Amino acid sequence: VGDCMNGIKLPQAGEQGLVVEFGNIIDEVVNIKVHRLAKQLTRDSGSAILEVVPTYRSLLVYFDPLECSRRDLGELITRLALAGEAAGGASSGRDAANIVHIPVCYGGEFGPDLDFVATHNNLTVDQVIAIHTSTPYLVYMLGFTPGFPYLGGMSEQIAAPRLEKPRVKIAAGPAGIAGSQTGLYPVESPGGWRIIGRTPIEAFNPEHPNPFLFAAGDYLQFKAVSRDEFGAIRREVAAGAYRPEITSLQRG
């Protein structure tokens, strides 16, 4: 399948895969289109679609070739994309989105790189925290480790380079910065991001019916908490009593 409408491309990905490419840039409008199409395909295609995997700017669609041909799938995608544009563009697919509020204790043992980020940007530690917590960040995609959110919208004022030598092991929960991106380590892993704080909540728990606290297309809003608040929340999490704050962001 070749080029589609409005610059969308549909390259093949193996015998059961089709990639829907909306562009070649990281852009919120493009990402909204990706997630809108993912929801439409999941809802409207029945058993023909096996799985959809959204990324920053594209959607990988796994399909059953016994249920739907590649050509028919391409035509369905074209119709859905055209209908979405006719209904009002990118904002029509998601009038509201979840904002998941993430408490973070910044600095000290929880944020060993906070001072570096401040010095690197000629800011105080308090200014870095204020900027980092000032806006909700779009979850463009999840990857690297289970539930790791790639977030967009961080201010260039607090951008910082990755570590020259990545840490071999990072415990679950740190919030970090790499270049002009920010993110959250949901599970223990290696990592080269600058760690500025830590959350006491669980962003990924494989024992829960829904293991992920948030999904691509949601927003994360970081909130600074004290060490005492961090400890209190952690105890609630351990007791199974913690309920994350989730609000709604109106779009359009």
C-alpha contacts under 8 A as a table, 3 or more apart, distances in Angstrom:
res1	aa1	res2	aa2	distance
1	V	10	L	5.84
1	V	11	P	6.26
1	V	12	Q	7.05
1	V	70	R	7.64
1	V	71	R	6.84
1	V	74	G	7.13
2	G	9	K	6.35
2	G	10	L	5.88
2	G	11	P	6.63
3	D	7	G	6.99
3	D	8	I	6.24
3	D	9	K	4.49
3	D	10	L	6.22
4	C	7	G	6.36
4	C	8	I	4.95
4	C	9	K	5.32
4	C	10	L	6.79
4	C	78	T	6.76
5	M	8	I	5.58
5	M	9	K	7.96
5	M	78	T	6.77
5	M	82	L	7.77
7	G	22	F	6.81
7	G	23	G	7.20
8	I	20	V	6.75
8	I	21	E	5.44
8	I	22	F	4.87
8	I	23	G	6.98
9	K	19	V	7.73
9	K	20	V	5.86
9	K	21	E	5.02
9	K	22	F	6.89
10	L	18	L	6.36
10	L	19	V	5.36
10	L	20	V	4.87
10	L	21	E	6.35
10	L	74	G	7.23
11	P	18	L	6.13
11	P	19	V	5.46
11	P	20	V	7.13
11	P	21	E	8.00
12	Q	15	E	7.84
12	Q	17	G	6.15
12	Q	18	L	4.81
12	Q	19	V	6.26
13	A	16	Q	7.01
13	A	17	G	4.43
13	A	18	L	5.20
13	A	19	V	6.44
14	G	17	G	5.38
14	G	18	L	7.77
16	Q	62	Y	5.46
16	Q	63	F	5.37
16	Q	64	D	6.42
16	Q	65	P	6.54
17	G	60	L	6.79
17	G	61	V	5.56
17	G	62	Y	4.53
17	G	63	F	6.31
18	L	60	L	5.90
18	L	61	V	5.15
18	L	62	Y	6.56
18	L	63	F	7.95
18	L	70	R	7.66
19	V	58	S	6.74
19	V	59	L	5.65
19	V	60	L	4.49
19	V	61	V	6.10
20	V	58	S	5.37
20	V	59	L	5.02
20	V	60	L	6.37
20	V	61	V	7.63
21	E	24	N	7.82
21	E	57	R	6.38
21	E	58	S	4.44
21	E	59	L	6.68
22	F	30	V	6.41
22	F	33	K	7.76
22	F	34	V	7.34
22	F	57	R	5.74
22	F	58	S	5.77
23	G	30	V	7.13
23	G	57	R	6.01
23	G	58	S	7.52
24	N	57	R	6.65
25	I	57	R	6.82
26	I	30	V	7.43
26	I	31	N	7.64
26	I	56	Y	6.00
26	I	57	R	6.41
27	D	30	V	5.32
27	D	31	N	6.23
27	D	56	Y	7.68
27	D	57	R	7.59
28	E	31	N	5.01
28	E	32	I	6.15
28	E	138	L	7.82
28	E	140	Y	7.88
28	E	152	G	7.79
29	V	32	I	5.17
29	V	33	K	6.52
29	V	90	A	5.93
29	V	91	S	7.88
30	V	33	K	5.23
30	V	34	V	6.47
30	V	56	Y	7.81
30	V	57	R	5.97
30	V	90	A	7.63
31	N	34	V	4.96
31	N	35	H	6.41
31	N	55	T	7.72
31	N	56	Y	5.69
31	N	57	R	5.59
31	N	58	S	7.83
31	N	140	Y	6.54
32	I	35	H	5.28
32	I	36	R	6.05
32	I	90	A	6.00
32	I	91	S	7.41
32	I	93	G	7.39
32	I	94	R	7.61
32	I	217	G	7.28
33	K	36	R	5.05
33	K	37	L	6.17
33	K	90	A	5.62
33	K	93	G	7.37
34	V	37	L	5.41
34	V	38	A	6.29
34	V	54	P	6.44
34	V	55	T	7.63
34	V	56	Y	7.86
34	V	57	R	6.56
34	V	58	S	6.05
34	V	59	L	6.04
35	H	38	A	4.93
35	H	39	K	6.27
35	H	54	P	6.65
35	H	216	A	7.81
35	H	217	G	6.62
36	R	39	K	5.33
36	R	40	Q	6.27
36	R	93	G	5.18
36	R	94	R	7.05
37	L	40	Q	4.98
37	L	41	L	6.02
37	L	77	I	7.77
37	L	80	L	7.13
37	L	81	A	7.03
38	A	41	L	5.31
38	A	42	T	6.16
38	A	52	V	6.24
38	A	53	V	7.85
38	A	54	P	7.10
38	A	59	L	7.16
39	K	42	T	5.17
39	K	43	R	6.06
40	Q	43	R	5.09
40	Q	44	D	5.82
40	Q	45	S	7.99
40	Q	80	L	7.40
41	L	44	D	5.29
41	L	45	S	5.42
41	L	49	I	7.32
41	L	77	I	7.82
42	T	45	S	6.10
42	T	46	G	7.24
42	T	49	I	6.91
42	T	52	V	7.61
43	R	46	G	7.02
45	S	48	A	5.93
45	S	49	I	6.19
46	G	49	I	6.66
47	S	50	L	6.83
47	S	64	D	7.80
47	S	67	E	7.33
48	A	63	F	5.55
48	A	64	D	5.21
48	A	65	P	7.63
48	A	67	E	5.07
48	A	68	C	5.75
49	I	52	V	7.55
49	I	61	V	7.14
49	I	62	Y	6.07
49	I	63	F	4.38
49	I	64	D	6.36
50	L	61	V	7.73
50	L	62	Y	5.35
50	L	63	F	5.09
50	L	64	D	6.58
51	E	61	V	6.08
51	E	62	Y	5.12
51	E	63	F	7.08
52	V	59	L	6.72
52	V	60	L	5.68
52	V	61	V	4.65
52	V	62	Y	6.24
53	V	59	L	5.67
53	V	60	L	4.99
53	V	61	V	6.53
54	P	57	R	7.85
54	P	58	S	6.18
54	P	59	L	4.51
54	P	60	L	6.37
54	P	141	M	6.63
54	P	216	A	7.75
55	T	58	S	5.34
55	T	59	L	6.08
55	T	140	Y	6.81
55	T	141	M	5.34
55	T	142	L	7.93
56	Y	140	Y	5.49
56	Y	141	M	6.19
63	F	67	E	7.97
63	F	68	C	7.25
64	D	67	E	5.35
64	D	68	C	6.20
65	P	68	C	5.07
65	P	69	S	5.33
65	P	70	R	7.09
66	L	69	S	7.27
68	C	72	D	6.35
68	C	73	L	6.45
69	S	72	D	5.18
69	S	73	L	6.17
70	R	73	L	5.10
70	R	74	G	6.16
71	R	74	G	5.05
71	R	75	E	6.27
72	D	75	E	5.06
72	D	76	L	6.18
73	L	76	L	5.01
73	L	77	I	6.17
74	G	77	I	5.12
74	G	78	T	6.19
75	E	78	T	5.04
75	E	79	R	6.23
76	L	79	R	5.14
76	L	80	L	6.20
77	I	80	L	5.17
77	I	81	A	6.07
78	T	81	A	5.17
78	T	82	L	6.06
79	R	82	L	5.14
79	R	83	A	6.03
80	L	83	A	5.07
80	L	84	G	6.11
81	A	84	G	5.08
81	A	85	E	6.31
82	L	85	E	5.20
82	L	86	A	6.14
83	A	86	A	5.06
83	A	87	A	6.09
84	G	87	A	5.14
84	G	88	G	6.68
84	G	89	G	6.01
84	G	90	A	7.43
84	G	92	S	7.06
84	G	93	G	6.99
85	E	88	G	5.47
85	E	89	G	4.21
85	E	90	A	7.03
86	A	89	G	6.66
87	A	92	S	6.45
88	G	91	S	6.82
88	G	92	S	5.35
89	G	92	S	5.81
89	G	93	G	7.75
90	A	93	G	6.13
90	A	94	R	7.95
91	S	94	R	5.87
91	S	95	D	6.33
91	S	251	R	6.53
91	S	252	G	5.06
92	S	95	D	6.16
92	S	252	G	7.01
94	R	97	A	6.72
94	R	251	R	6.97
95	D	250	Q	5.90
95	D	251	R	4.70
95	D	252	G	5.94
96	A	248	S	6.31
96	A	249	L	5.35
96	A	250	Q	4.43
96	A	251	R	5.36
97	A	217	G	7.22
97	A	218	D	5.81
97	A	219	Y	7.21
97	A	248	S	5.64
97	A	249	L	5.15
97	A	250	Q	6.67
97	A	251	R	7.53
98	N	218	D	5.13
98	N	219	Y	6.09
98	N	246	I	6.42
98	N	247	T	5.81
98	N	248	S	4.77
98	N	249	L	6.13
99	I	136	P	7.12
99	I	218	D	6.09
99	I	219	Y	4.57
99	I	220	L	5.51
99	I	221	Q	6.53
99	I	246	I	5.50
99	I	247	T	5.11
99	I	248	S	5.65
99	I	249	L	6.36
100	V	214	F	7.01
100	V	218	D	7.35
100	V	219	Y	6.14
100	V	220	L	4.94
100	V	221	Q	6.20
100	V	244	P	7.21
100	V	245	E	6.20
100	V	246	I	4.62
100	V	247	T	6.69
101	H	220	L	5.88
101	H	221	Q	4.77
101	H	222	F	5.89
101	H	223	K	6.84
101	H	244	P	6.83
101	H	245	E	5.44
101	H	246	I	6.10
101	H	247	T	7.92
102	I	199	T	6.83
102	I	201	I	7.68
102	I	220	L	6.72
102	I	221	Q	5.94
102	I	222	F	4.72
102	I	223	K	5.92
102	I	244	P	7.72
102	I	245	E	7.98
103	P	199	T	5.59
103	P	200	P	7.24
103	P	201	I	7.63
103	P	222	F	5.87
103	P	223	K	4.70
103	P	224	A	5.89
103	P	225	V	6.05
103	P	230	F	7.77
104	V	175	A	7.62
104	V	197	G	5.95
104	V	198	R	5.16
104	V	199	T	4.39
104	V	200	P	7.24
104	V	222	F	6.52
104	V	223	K	5.83
104	V	224	A	5.05
104	V	225	V	5.68
104	V	230	F	7.49
105	C	110	F	6.68
105	C	111	G	7.86
105	C	197	G	5.36
105	C	198	R	5.44
105	C	199	T	6.34
105	C	224	A	5.75
105	C	225	V	5.05
105	C	226	S	5.81
105	C	227	R	6.30
105	C	230	F	6.39
106	Y	110	F	6.23
106	Y	111	G	5.47
106	Y	114	L	7.48
106	Y	129	I	7.33
106	Y	196	I	5.83
106	Y	197	G	3.95
106	Y	198	R	6.54
106	Y	224	A	6.77
106	Y	225	V	7.66
107	G	110	F	5.53
107	G	111	G	3.87
107	G	112	P	6.07
107	G	113	D	7.51
107	G	114	L	5.57
107	G	115	D	7.59
107	G	196	I	5.79
107	G	197	G	5.53
108	G	111	G	5.34
108	G	112	P	5.83
109	E	112	P	5.71
110	F	174	P	7.22
110	F	195	I	7.76
110	F	196	I	7.04
110	F	197	G	4.87
110	F	198	R	5.26
111	G	114	L	5.51
111	G	174	P	7.60
111	G	195	I	5.17
111	G	196	I	3.82
111	G	197	G	3.96
111	G	198	R	6.68
112	P	115	D	7.31
112	P	195	I	6.05
112	P	196	I	6.22
112	P	197	G	7.68
113	D	116	F	5.20
113	D	117	V	6.36
113	D	194	R	5.39
113	D	195	I	5.13
113	D	196	I	5.33
114	L	117	V	5.19
114	L	118	A	6.30
114	L	125	V	6.78
114	L	128	V	7.96
114	L	194	R	7.56
114	L	195	I	6.72
114	L	196	I	4.40
114	L	197	G	7.47
115	D	118	A	5.12
115	D	119	T	6.12
115	D	125	V	6.33
116	F	119	T	5.12
116	F	120	H	5.82
117	V	120	H	5.14
117	V	121	N	6.30
117	V	128	V	7.56
117	V	158	I	6.57
117	V	159	A	7.46
117	V	160	A	6.00
117	V	194	R	7.65
117	V	196	I	7.95
118	A	121	N	5.38
118	A	122	N	6.00
118	A	123	L	4.76
118	A	124	T	5.46
118	A	125	V	5.45
118	A	127	Q	7.84
118	A	128	V	6.11
118	A	158	I	7.34
119	T	122	N	5.00
119	T	123	L	6.08
119	T	124	T	7.32
120	H	123	L	7.75
120	H	160	A	7.00
121	N	157	Q	6.59
121	N	158	I	6.19
121	N	159	A	7.56
121	N	160	A	7.84
123	L	127	Q	6.05
123	L	128	V	6.64
124	T	127	Q	5.13
124	T	128	V	6.46
125	V	128	V	5.19
125	V	129	I	6.36
126	D	129	I	5.13
126	D	130	A	6.07
127	Q	130	A	4.98
127	Q	131	I	6.13
128	V	131	I	5.25
128	V	132	H	6.05
128	V	158	I	6.30
129	I	132	H	5.08
129	I	133	T	6.11
129	I	224	A	7.41
130	A	133	T	5.38
130	A	134	S	5.96
131	I	134	S	5.09
131	I	135	T	7.78
131	I	155	S	7.26
131	I	157	Q	7.97
131	I	158	I	7.48
132	H	135	T	7.26
132	H	154	M	7.29
132	H	155	S	7.75
132	H	158	I	7.67
132	H	222	F	7.17
133	T	136	P	7.81
133	T	221	Q	6.61
133	T	222	F	4.93
133	T	223	K	5.69
133	T	224	A	7.13
134	S	221	Q	7.95
134	S	222	F	7.94
135	T	221	Q	6.34
135	T	222	F	7.98
136	P	153	G	7.89
136	P	219	Y	5.74
136	P	220	L	5.31
136	P	221	Q	4.37
136	P	222	F	7.44
137	Y	151	L	5.67
137	Y	152	G	5.56
137	Y	153	G	5.58
137	Y	154	M	7.05
137	Y	219	Y	5.10
137	Y	220	L	5.13
137	Y	221	Q	6.36
138	L	151	L	5.40
138	L	152	G	5.31
138	L	153	G	6.91
138	L	217	G	6.52
138	L	218	D	6.12
138	L	219	Y	4.42
138	L	220	L	6.61
139	V	142	L	7.50
139	V	149	P	5.81
139	V	150	Y	5.79
139	V	151	L	4.72
139	V	152	G	6.74
139	V	215	A	7.10
139	V	216	A	4.98
139	V	217	G	5.41
139	V	218	D	5.53
139	V	219	Y	5.55
139	V	220	L	7.09
140	Y	149	P	7.33
140	Y	150	Y	5.70
140	Y	151	L	5.77
140	Y	152	G	6.70
140	Y	216	A	5.53
140	Y	217	G	6.16
141	M	149	P	6.01
141	M	150	Y	5.49
141	M	151	L	7.61
141	M	215	A	7.73
141	M	216	A	4.83
141	M	217	G	7.53
142	L	145	T	7.97
142	L	146	P	7.34
142	L	147	G	5.53
142	L	148	F	5.22
142	L	149	P	4.70
142	L	150	Y	6.10
142	L	215	A	7.36
142	L	216	A	6.28
143	G	146	P	6.37
143	G	147	G	6.53
143	G	148	F	5.40
143	G	149	P	6.76
143	G	150	Y	7.46
144	F	148	F	6.31
145	T	148	F	5.49
145	T	186	P	7.73
145	T	187	V	7.23
145	T	189	S	7.74
146	P	186	P	7.19
146	P	187	V	7.30
146	P	204	F	7.07
147	G	186	P	6.11
147	G	203	A	6.86
147	G	204	F	6.00
147	G	212	F	6.15
147	G	214	F	7.77
147	G	215	A	7.93
148	F	183	G	7.20
148	F	184	L	6.13
148	F	185	Y	5.79
148	F	186	P	5.91
149	P	183	G	5.76
149	P	184	L	6.33
149	P	216	A	7.63
150	Y	181	Q	7.53
150	Y	182	T	7.24
150	Y	183	G	5.85
151	L	154	M	7.77
151	L	181	Q	6.39
151	L	182	T	5.93
151	L	183	G	5.97
152	G	181	Q	6.46
152	G	182	T	7.52
153	G	181	Q	7.72
154	M	158	I	7.87
154	M	159	A	7.95
154	M	180	S	6.31
154	M	181	Q	6.04
154	M	182	T	6.60
155	S	158	I	6.10
155	S	159	A	7.07
155	S	180	S	7.13
156	E	159	A	4.99
156	E	180	S	5.83
158	I	180	S	7.60
159	A	177	I	6.92
159	A	178	A	7.02
159	A	179	G	5.17
159	A	180	S	4.65
159	A	181	Q	7.25
160	A	177	I	6.52
160	A	178	A	5.89
160	A	179	G	4.92
160	A	180	S	6.90
160	A	194	R	7.44
161	P	177	I	7.93
161	P	178	A	5.60
161	P	179	G	4.94
161	P	193	W	7.94
161	P	194	R	7.65
162	R	177	I	7.56
162	R	178	A	5.02
162	R	179	G	6.55
162	R	192	G	5.58
162	R	193	W	5.10
162	R	194	R	6.12
163	L	166	P	5.63
163	L	192	G	5.04
163	L	193	W	6.18
163	L	194	R	6.52
164	E	192	G	7.54
165	K	192	G	6.82
166	P	190	P	6.95
166	P	191	G	5.30
166	P	192	G	3.93
166	P	193	W	7.52
167	R	170	I	6.79
167	R	190	P	5.59
167	R	191	G	5.37
167	R	192	G	5.94
168	V	189	S	7.46
168	V	190	P	4.59
168	V	191	G	6.79
169	K	188	E	6.66
169	K	189	S	5.26
169	K	190	P	4.40
169	K	191	G	7.04
170	I	174	P	7.78
170	I	188	E	5.36
170	I	189	S	5.30
170	I	190	P	5.65
170	I	191	G	6.70
171	A	174	P	7.32
171	A	185	Y	7.98
171	A	187	V	6.71
171	A	188	E	4.39
171	A	189	S	6.83
172	A	185	Y	5.73
172	A	186	P	5.15
172	A	187	V	4.23
172	A	188	E	4.56
172	A	189	S	7.59
173	G	184	L	6.55
173	G	185	Y	5.33
173	G	186	P	5.41
173	G	187	V	6.93
173	G	198	R	5.20
173	G	199	T	5.04
173	G	200	P	6.55
173	G	201	I	7.29
173	G	202	E	7.30
173	G	203	A	7.69
174	P	184	L	5.75
174	P	185	Y	5.43
174	P	186	P	7.72
174	P	195	I	6.22
174	P	196	I	7.38
174	P	197	G	5.61
174	P	198	R	4.01
174	P	199	T	6.22
175	A	182	T	7.31
175	A	183	G	5.78
175	A	184	L	4.46
175	A	185	Y	6.53
175	A	195	I	5.81
175	A	196	I	5.97
175	A	197	G	5.24
175	A	198	R	5.50
175	A	199	T	7.23
176	G	182	T	5.59
176	G	183	G	5.47
176	G	184	L	6.17
176	G	185	Y	7.88
176	G	193	W	5.48
176	G	194	R	5.07
176	G	195	I	4.25
176	G	196	I	5.57
176	G	197	G	7.14
177	I	180	S	7.16
177	I	181	Q	5.73
177	I	182	T	4.39
177	I	183	G	6.51
177	I	193	W	5.44
177	I	194	R	5.03
177	I	195	I	6.62
177	I	196	I	7.48
178	A	181	Q	5.36
178	A	182	T	6.30
178	A	192	G	7.79
178	A	193	W	5.01
178	A	194	R	6.26
185	Y	188	E	7.26
185	Y	189	S	7.72
186	P	202	E	6.92
186	P	203	A	5.20
186	P	204	F	5.69
187	V	204	F	7.04
199	T	230	F	7.40
200	P	230	F	5.91
200	P	231	G	7.50
200	P	233	I	6.30
200	P	234	R	5.04
200	P	237	V	7.75
201	I	233	I	7.20
201	I	234	R	6.53
201	I	237	V	6.40
202	E	205	N	6.51
202	E	213	L	7.42
202	E	237	V	7.55
203	A	212	F	6.06
203	A	213	L	4.95
203	A	214	F	7.34
204	F	211	P	5.37
204	F	212	F	4.86
204	F	213	L	6.21
205	N	208	H	5.76
205	N	211	P	4.72
205	N	212	F	6.70
206	P	209	P	7.82
206	P	210	N	7.78
206	P	211	P	4.79
206	P	212	F	7.99
207	E	211	P	6.64
208	H	211	P	4.97
210	N	213	L	7.62
212	F	215	A	6.95
214	F	218	D	6.42
215	A	218	D	5.67
225	V	229	E	5.82
225	V	230	F	6.35
226	S	229	E	5.09
226	S	230	F	6.07
227	R	230	F	4.89
227	R	231	G	6.22
228	D	231	G	5.15
228	D	232	A	6.23
229	E	232	A	5.04
229	E	233	I	6.11
230	F	233	I	5.31
230	F	234	R	6.13
231	G	234	R	5.05
231	G	235	R	6.27
232	A	235	R	5.22
232	A	236	E	6.41
233	I	236	E	5.01
233	I	237	V	6.18
233	I	242	Y	6.96
234	R	237	V	5.00
234	R	238	A	6.19
235	R	238	A	5.06
235	R	239	A	6.21
236	E	239	A	5.08
236	E	240	G	6.15
236	E	241	A	5.01
236	E	242	Y	4.92
237	V	240	G	5.06
237	V	241	A	5.93
237	V	242	Y	4.97
238	A	241	A	7.64
239	A	242	Y	7.69
